[in-house]
Amino acid sequence: MSEISDASLIAALRRTLASSVARQNVAAGNLANLNTPGYKARESRFDDALQEQLTAGARLKATDAEHLKGTQPGIPTEEVRGLPTRRDGNNVQLDRELLQMTSASGEFQRAQTALSAKFRLVRYAISEGR
């Protein structure tokens, strides 16, 4: 059985936190456009983009400090397919977006709780149980 290192655990929790924030932002954007004619609901593709960046990161090298400067791509999104469209062309569903936000919030809270527990253990180890 393999052990999970502290660094990999914290990296996984950081990715979970970032993913849940991205999902909340996209849902908030959808809610903001609830009554915008022709607007199509979007969903976050953060996990796919992260995987792409992780695999591409090994090949990516800057030969000059100005290369790649400020090239932080936004959260990739794509249109949600299969949702019923209203007469105004908008397909945002209030219940679906609120559920997405609630789900992402719960995911964020679980990761935050795990991260807090990890830091409490570190604090305890530093103070030697005093």
PyMOL commands that set and color helices and strands:
alter all, ss='L'
color gray80, all
select helices_A, chain A and resi 6-32+46-57+94-127
alter helices_A, ss='H'
color red, helices_A
select strands_A, chain A and resi 42-44+77-79
alter strands_A, ss='S'
color yellow, strands_A
deselect
rebuild
show_as cartoon
